Amino acid sequence: MENPVFLVGQSPDLAAFLPDNTMHCEKLTSLRNAKKTLRSCKPSLVILCVGSDDDISLCQSVAQYIRQGLVNQDTRIILMHNPTQQLDEVVWLEEYQINACLTASEAKAKFNASVLKRELATFEYIENTYRQHDAETELLVCITRFSRGDEKLTALLSTFSNALARLCHAHCSFEIYLENTSRFRVRGSDTASNDLAKTMQALLSEGGLPASLAQAIEEQHPQIHLLDESGGLEPVTQLITTHIGSYLAFPIVVYKRVVCLLLYLIPEQEMERVSMKQITIINKAAEQLTVLLERKQAESSLKKQYTRLRDTLLELKSTKQALAHNEKLASIGRMAAGIAHEINNPLSFVISNFSSMDSYLDNIIQLQSMQSELLTAIDIQQDQKAAHLKQSLSEFEEQAGIPFILEDIRAIVADSFNGLQRVKNIISDLRSFSHNQTGEKEVCDFSVLLDDTLKMMRYDLDNKVSIQRNVEFNGVLHTHSGLIEQVLVNLIKNAVQAMEKADTAEPVIQISAAEIDNMLHIRIRDNGPGMAADIQQKIFEPFFTTKPIGEGTGLGLSVVYNIMQRLDGSIHCESEPGVFTEFTLLLPLKQENAQAD
């Protein structure tokens, strides 16, 4: 039970103190058990049963704990004692703040029963008053949330509707949204089941709005009326086991237009609990809610206008800056801008190699110095010193990894040469943007070409992006390897920069290649921020960039597009904002097959 009844005492048969057996009670026979139980609930009635002197101390302690320890003045406490027990009732009433003293005798059973029922009714009245105050407070809080909350209107209305349902003691409630004059959308609140909401939706869809509800919309004011057979809500009320006596129709009005109608069905036994005070509160809530909603809509409209105006001004400013920037680029030529955009990766790769070379040279110089000391010791026949130097020289070679250094130096020189050759190719190949230069084609292995590209970009990729490869193409390409590398570098670098800017969690670039219909399909896919459709339409245009002025030239993808056109291929882009971006390169394989034949 939410508010149980307790019998307190140590007599074997505490139930004998009750004037009848209709009341369900729990027994408390010790102070410890009483404190533990009373802390976890709020009882409606506590009957202190004094059958002997041993019960007096327990009952006094329990009464004192309720009133002082729990600071509970609402629970009704009744002292019930045997006729043989002579108690000072005045002390019990004043010191222990009990509500009544009764004698447990057969002759007074009917009187005792009436007193217990009266005290239970008093507790219920107090609790209902509290609940009513809580509902009124919640209703006012909901209205306050309308004025400062950022929630959607439907969420705010649902919260308000549930608070209003508790205020008017409704059995169930509905939110009826007016989409137009003849179309309505019904949402059941927390108190309405899905079946009731579906029945209400079907009722409004088939027969339209009943006259009892249409009046509230027409007058744009809350309506509380008795529900008779002509109310038009019989299909809904027939599904409710409780008899519905009245209804409250609460229209939500914004600028003299009803956007939603809140409907509450009130049980007949609860009708008397809806007082004029509650009706006044409901009417005032309607007035305040209308003012707040109109203000909220005006603020939203003003904010949208401000945002549009601000975006327009920013766009004009950005356009002006972009035109000035493009004019400046045109004055120095597209070639210079393209070169600056493209050669950064290979130059960074070559420059980073010099750091390793510098460390390697230090080790080699030290090795040479130790070898000179060894030779000098051998020449002057210092055998002991020579043996020691020989041992130190051997240990140094092992610690410094001289064999690896000598081997890696050749690789670094070769890689640096390839990087510088790549710069040369970029400078030559970028002229494809403005000139119809054919260039020389060669036979190349795509897997090797991809390895070289990723190797050259390793300083851009390390600890930043995970690369997943799935190359299912084992044939050869008859194409310009430098141009293909340039395309791959541009696309991979763009993906890395986009994911870094968006702070993508666990960034991944998937690179796959497969032969389909005598065409090599190369796909480069990232899990970055993606692009909107309007941006996808412009990405291959020269000088178009989403980066701030000074950080991007807008030539990268336009160069890629021209290269693919030059290689008789094509490039396509698919993207979903917040999910992925994928570029697909299509290269013809007919020349390879013809050569193989």
LUMZA-960361 format. One record per residue (C-alpha): residue in three letters; x, y, z. Coordinates in steps of 0.1 Angstrom, whole numbers, padded with zeros to 4 digits, always signed. Example, Ala and Ser with C-alpha at 12.3 -4.5 7.8 and 13.67 -1.06 7.14 Angstrom:
<rs>
ALA+0123-0045+0078SER+0137-0011+0071
</rs>
This chain:
<rs>
MET+0000+0000+0000GLU+0012+0035-0007ASN-0001+0048+0027PRO-0004+0017+0050VAL-0021+0014+0084PHE+0000+0001+0113LEU-0008-0015+0147VAL+0018-0008+0173GLY+0020-0029+0205GLN+0034-0061+0221SER+0001-0079+0228PRO-0002-0113+0211ASP-0034-0104+0194LEU-0032-0068+0182ALA-0061-0072+0158ALA-0084-0074+0187PHE-0080-0037+0192LEU-0097-0030+0158PRO-0134-0024+0160ASP-0139-0045+0128ASN-0119-0067+0105THR-0123-0047+0073MET-0091-0027+0077HIS-0059-0042+0065CYS-0031-0035+0090GLU+0006-0043+0095LYS+0020-0049+0129LEU+0050-0032+0146THR+0060-0050+0178SER+0094-0033+0185LEU+0109+0002+0183ARG+0137-0008+0160ASN+0113-0025+0136ALA+0090+0005+0138LYS+0117+0030+0129LYS+0130+0010+0100THR+0095+0005+0086LEU+0083+0041+0091ARG+0113+0056+0074SER+0105+0038+0042CYS+0068+0050+0039LYS+0043+0075+0049PRO+0015+0057+0068SER-0020+0071+0067LEU-0029+0058+0102VAL-0010+0045+0132ILE-0030+0028+0160LEU-0011+0027+0193CYS-0025-0004+0211VAL-0020-0003+0248GLY-0030-0036+0264SER-0005-0036+0292ASP+0021-0014+0309ASP+0048-0028+0286ASP+0030-0013+0256ILE+0031+0023+0270SER+0068+0029+0265LEU+0068+0014+0230CYS+0038+0034+0219GLN+0051+0067+0233SER+0085+0062+0215VAL+0068+0054+0182ALA+0045+0085+0185GLN+0075+0107+0194TYR+0095+0093+0165ILE+0068+0100+0140ARG+0061+0136+0151GLN+0097+0147+0160GLY+0121+0122+0143LEU+0103+0121+0110VAL+0087+0156+0113ASN+0055+0140+0101GLN+0024+0159+0112ASP+0001+0144+0085THR-0001+0108+0096ARG-0031+0102+0119ILE-0021+0086+0153ILE-0049+0070+0174LEU-0044+0057+0209MET-0065+0025+0215HIS-0063+0011+0251ASN-0080-0015+0271PRO-0106-0003+0296THR-0084-0016+0324GLN-0056+0007+0314GLN-0060+0042+0331LEU-0041+0067+0309ASP-0036+0104+0311GLU-0052+0113+0277VAL-0043+0150+0280VAL-0006+0141+0282TRP-0009+0119+0252LEU-0028+0145+0232GLU-0004+0174+0241GLU+0030+0157+0245TYR+0028+0130+0219GLN+0004+0149+0195ILE-0019+0120+0189ASN-0052+0127+0172ALA-0077+0108+0193CYS-0079+0085+0224LEU-0102+0055+0221THR-0112+0027+0245ALA-0111-0008+0230SER-0144-0022+0241GLU-0173-0039+0224ALA-0197-0012+0234LYS-0177+0015+0216ALA-0169-0006+0185LYS-0192+0014+0163PHE-0180+0047+0176ASN-0143+0037+0172ALA-0149+0025+0137SER-0164+0059+0127VAL-0134+0077+0143LEU-0109+0056+0124LYS-0127+0062+0091ARG-0129+0099+0098GLU-0092+0100+0105LEU-0084+0081+0073ALA-0106+0105+0054THR-0087+0134+0070PHE-0054+0120+0060GLU-0066+0114+0024TYR-0078+0151+0023ILE-0044+0163+0034GLU-0026+0142+0008ASN-0050+0153-0019THR-0043+0189-0009TYR-0006+0183-0012ARG-0010+0166-0045GLN-0032+0195-0057HIS-0005+0220-0047ASP+0022+0199-0064ALA+0001+0198-0096GLU-0005+0235-0095THR+0033+0241-0090GLU+0042+0217-0118LEU+0017+0235-0141LEU+0033+0269-0133VAL+0068+0254-0138CYS+0058+0240-0172ILE+0047+0275-0182THR+0080+0289-0171ARG+0099+0262-0191PHE+0080+0275-0222SER+0095+0309-0217ARG+0131+0298-0214GLY+0133+0262-0227ASP+0148+0252-0260GLU+0128+0220-0263LYS+0105+0214-0292LEU+0069+0225-0289THR+0055+0190-0289ALA+0078+0180-0260LEU+0068+0211-0240LEU+0031+0205-0246SER+0033+0169-0235THR+0049+0180-0202PHE+0023+0207-0198SER-0005+0183-0206ASN+0006+0157-0180ALA+0007+0184-0154LEU-0027+0197-0163ALA-0041+0162-0162ARG-0030+0158-0126LEU-0044+0192-0117CYS-0079+0183-0130HIS-0078+0146-0118ALA-0082+0134-0154HIS-0084+0096-0161CYS-0068+0101-0195SER-0058+0129-0218PHE-0051+0135-0255GLU-0031+0160-0276ILE-0050+0168-0308TYR-0029+0188-0333LEU-0049+0207-0360GLU-0030+0201-0392ASN-0059+0218-0412THR-0096+0224-0408SER-0105+0188-0414ARG-0073+0169-0406PHE-0062+0161-0370ARG-0033+0142-0355VAL-0038+0126-0321ARG-0011+0118-0295GLY-0020+0100-0263SER-0004+0113-0232ASP+0012+0092-0204THR-0023+0085-0190ALA-0038+0073-0223SER-0033+0039-0237ASN-0024+0032-0274ASP-0059+0018-0280LEU-0075+0049-0267ALA-0053+0071-0288LYS-0060+0050-0319THR-0097+0051-0313MET-0097+0089-0309GLN-0077+0092-0341ALA-0102+0070-0360LEU-0131+0090-0345LEU-0117+0123-0357SER-0106+0109-0391GLU-0140+0095-0398GLY-0165+0120-0383GLY-0144+0151-0378LEU-0143+0171-0346PRO-0173+0166-0322ALA-0194+0197-0316SER-0184+0197-0279LEU-0147+0201-0289ALA-0153+0224-0319GLN-0169+0249-0295ALA-0136+0252-0275ILE-0117+0258-0307GLU-0142+0284-0319GLU-0142+0303-0287GLN-0104+0297-0282HIS-0109+0294-0244PRO-0108+0264-0220GLN-0142+0246-0217ILE-0152+0224-0187HIS-0186+0206-0193LEU-0205+0175-0183LEU-0202+0147-0208ASP-0236+0135-0220GLU-0246+0111-0248SER-0245+0139-0274GLY-0208+0146-0267GLY-0197+0125-0296LEU-0169+0108-0276GLU-0188+0075-0269PRO-0164+0053-0289VAL-0136+0064-0266THR-0155+0064-0233GLN-0168+0029-0240LEU-0132+0016-0237ILE-0128+0031-0203THR-0139+0011-0173THR-0144+0042-0151HIS-0175+0062-0158ILE-0165+0096-0173GLY-0186+0124-0160SER-0170+0155-0176TYR-0143+0168-0199LEU-0119+0197-0201ALA-0110+0210-0236PHE-0079+0232-0234PRO-0070+0250-0267ILE-0034+0261-0273VAL-0037+0294-0291VAL-0009+0312-0309TYR-0018+0345-0327LYS-0055+0337-0326ARG-0050+0303-0342VAL-0055+0271-0323VAL-0025+0249-0330CYS-0034+0221-0305LEU-0063+0210-0284LEU-0056+0193-0251LEU-0086+0170-0241TYR-0090+0156-0206LEU-0116+0130-0196ILE-0125+0134-0159PRO-0141+0104-0139GLU-0175+0111-0123GLN-0162+0105-0088GLU-0134+0131-0093MET-0157+0159-0105GLU-0163+0173-0071ARG-0125+0177-0066VAL-0123+0202-0095SER-0129+0234-0076MET-0134+0270-0089LYS-0098+0276-0077GLN-0085+0250-0102ILE-0107+0264-0129THR-0093+0299-0123ILE-0057+0285-0124ILE-0065+0267-0157ASN-0078+0299-0172LYS-0048+0319-0161ALA-0025+0292-0174ALA-0042+0295-0207GLU-0037+0332-0209GLN+0000+0330-0198LEU+0007+0301-0222THR-0008+0320-0251VAL+0014+0351-0243LEU+0046+0330-0239LEU+0040+0309-0271GLU+0034+0341-0291ARG+0065+0356-0277LYS+0085+0324-0284GLN+0073+0323-0320ALA+0081+0360-0324GLU+0116+0354-0310SER+0121+0324-0333SER+0109+0344-0364LEU+0132+0373-0354LYS+0161+0349-0349LYS+0156+0333-0383GLN+0155+0368-0400TYR+0187+0378-0382THR+0204+0345-0392ARG+0194+0350-0428LEU+0206+0386-0428ARG+0239+0377-0411ASP+0245+0348-0435THR+0238+0371-0464LEU+0262+0397-0452LEU+0289+0370-0445GLU+0283+0356-0480LEU+0287+0390-0496LYS+0319+0396-0476SER+0332+0361-0485THR+0323+0366-0521LYS+0341+0399-0522GLN+0372+0384-0506ALA+0370+0354-0529LEU+0368+0376-0560ALA+0398+0396-0548HIS+0417+0364-0540ASN+0409+0349-0574GLU+0419+0381-0592LYS+0452+0380-0573LEU+0458+0344-0583ALA+0449+0352-0619SER+0476+0379-0619ILE+0504+0355-0610GLY+0489+0326-0630ARG+0473+0293-0623MET+0506+0274-0627ALA+0523+0290-0597ALA+0493+0283-0575GLY+0491+0247-0587ILE+0528+0242-0581ALA+0526+0256-0546HIS+0496+0233-0539GLU+0512+0201-0553ILE+0549+0200-0544ASN+0545+0203-0506ASN+0542+0165-0500PRO+0573+0153-0519LEU+0594+0182-0506SER+0583+0174-0470PHE+0593+0138-0476VAL+0627+0147-0490ILE+0634+0172-0462SER+0625+0147-0435ASN+0651+0123-0450PHE+0678+0147-0442SER+0671+0144-0405SER+0678+0107-0407MET+0709+0113-0429ASP+0723+0138-0403SER+0720+0112-0376TYR+0736+0085-0398LEU+0765+0108-0407ASP+0772+0115-0370ASN+0775+0077-0364ILE+0797+0072-0395ILE+0820+0101-0385GLN+0824+0086-0351LEU+0830+0052-0366GLN+0857+0066-0388SER+0873+0084-0359MET+0875+0051-0339GLN+0889+0033-0369SER+0917+0060-0372GLU+0926+0055-0336LEU+0927+0018-0341LEU+0950+0021-0371THR+0973+0045-0352ALA+0975+0021-0323ILE+0984-0008-0347ASP+1011+0014-0364ILE+1029+0022-0331GLN+1024-0014-0319GLN+1002-0007-0289ASP+0987-0041-0289GLN+0967-0037-0257LYS+0952-0004-0267ALA+0945-0018-0302ALA+0927-0047-0287HIS+0906-0024-0265LEU+0898-0001-0295LYS+0889-0031-0316GLN+0865-0043-0290SER+0850-0008-0286LEU+0847-0005-0324SER+0829-0038-0326GLU+0805-0028-0298PHE+0798+0006-0314GLU+0791-0009-0348GLU+0765-0032-0332GLN+0749-0005-0310ALA+0747+0021-0338GLY+0735-0005-0363ILE+0761+0005-0389PRO+0751-0023-0414PHE+0715-0010-0412ILE+0727+0026-0416LEU+0748+0018-0447GLU+0718-0001-0462ASP+0693+0026-0452ILE+0714+0054-0466ARG+0710+0040-0501ALA+0673+0036-0496ILE+0670+0072-0483VAL+0690+0085-0513ALA+0668+0065-0536ASP+0636+0077-0519SER+0648+0113-0519PHE+0657+0110-0556ASN+0622+0097-0563GLY+0607+0125-0543LEU+0627+0151-0562GLN+0617+0134-0594ARG+0581+0136-0582VAL+0585+0173-0578LYS+0599+0176-0613ASN+0569+0155-0626ILE+0544+0177-0607ILE+0559+0209-0621SER+0557+0193-0656ASP+0523+0177-0651LEU+0504+0206-0636ARG+0506+0223-0670SER+0479+0198-0680PHE+0455+0222-0663SER+0461+0249-0689HIS+0478+0230-0718ASN+0469+0199-0738GLN+0502+0182-0731THR+0500+0145-0739GLY+0531+0132-0720GLU+0546+0097-0722LYS+0529+0066-0709GLU+0546+0036-0694VAL+0537+0002-0681CYS+0534+0002-0643ASP+0521-0020-0615PHE+0493-0003-0595SER+0502-0021-0562VAL+0538-0008-0565LEU+0525+0026-0575LEU+0502+0027-0544ASP+0531+0016-0522ASP+0553+0044-0534THR+0525+0069-0529LEU+0518+0059-0493LYS+0555+0057-0486MET+0559+0093-0498MET+0530+0104-0476ARG+0539+0084-0445TYR+0547+0115-0425ASP+0512+0128-0433LEU+0496+0095-0424ASP+0515+0082-0394ASN+0495+0082-0361LYS+0467+0102-0379VAL+0449+0079-0402SER+0445+0041-0406ILE+0449+0029-0442GLN+0430-0002-0453ARG+0440-0017-0487ASN+0421-0041-0508VAL+0438-0043-0542GLU+0423-0072-0563PHE+0439-0061-0596ASN+0470-0081-0606GLY+0474-0067-0641VAL+0495-0038-0654LEU+0486-0002-0663HIS+0497+0015-0695THR+0495+0050-0682HIS+0515+0079-0668SER+0525+0068-0633GLY+0534+0103-0621LEU+0499+0115-0629ILE+0483+0086-0611GLU+0504+0092-0581GLN+0495+0129-0582VAL+0458+0120-0582LEU+0462+0096-0553VAL+0482+0121-0533ASN+0456+0148-0538LEU+0426+0126-0528ILE+0443+0110-0498LYS+0456+0143-0486ASN+0422+0159-0489ALA+0406+0130-0469VAL+0433+0134-0442GLN+0428+0171-0439ALA+0390+0168-0438MET+0390+0142-0410GLU+0415+0162-0390LYS+0394+0193-0393ALA+0363+0174-0383ASP+0382+0156-0355THR+0369+0123-0367ALA+0371+0095-0342GLU+0392+0066-0355PRO+0397+0080-0390VAL+0401+0053-0417ILE+0408+0056-0454GLN+0399+0025-0475ILE+0417+0021-0509SER+0405-0006-0532ALA+0411-0015-0568ALA+0394-0041-0590GLU+0389-0047-0627ILE+0352-0044-0639ASP+0342-0045-0675ASN+0377-0039-0688MET+0380-0008-0666LEU+0402-0004-0635HIS+0380+0009-0606ILE+0399+0026-0579ARG+0380+0037-0548ILE+0392+0060-0521ARG+0367+0061-0492ASP+0370+0079-0458ASN+0348+0080-0428GLY+0351+0118-0424PRO+0325+0146-0423GLY+0312+0141-0458MET+0298+0168-0481ALA+0265+0182-0488ALA+0250+0178-0523ASP+0255+0214-0533ILE+0292+0212-0524GLN+0296+0179-0544GLN+0284+0197-0575LYS+0312+0223-0573ILE+0343+0204-0560PHE+0358+0199-0595GLU+0355+0236-0604PRO+0388+0256-0605PHE+0393+0278-0574PHE+0364+0263-0555THR+0373+0255-0520THR+0356+0251-0486LYS+0388+0261-0468PRO+0394+0297-0455ILE+0411+0321-0479GLY+0448+0315-0477GLU+0446+0278-0467GLY+0435+0263-0500THR+0438+0272-0536GLY+0408+0253-0549LEU+0430+0237-0576GLY+0436+0203-0562LEU+0404+0185-0574SER+0402+0205-0606VAL+0438+0193-0614VAL+0427+0157-0606TYR+0397+0161-0629ASN+0418+0173-0658ILE+0444+0145-0652MET+0416+0119-0654GLN+0403+0135-0686ARG+0438+0134-0700LEU+0442+0097-0692ASP+0408+0089-0709GLY+0393+0081-0675SER+0368+0097-0652ILE+0362+0105-0616HIS+0330+0104-0596CYS+0322+0114-0560GLU+0296+0100-0536SER+0292+0114-0501GLU+0268+0115-0472PRO+0272+0142-0446GLY+0286+0129-0413VAL+0291+0094-0427PHE+0316+0091-0456THR+0331+0105-0488GLU+0341+0082-0517PHE+0360+0090-0549THR+0359+0064-0577LEU+0385+0066-0605LEU+0378+0048-0637LEU+0408+0040-0660PRO+0405+0021-0693LEU+0425-0012-0696LYS+0420-0018-0734GLN+0455-0008-0742GLU+0470-0033-0717ASN+0448-0061-0731ALA+0457-0052-0767GLN+0494-0052-0758ALA+0490-0086-0741ASP+0474-0100-0772
</rs>
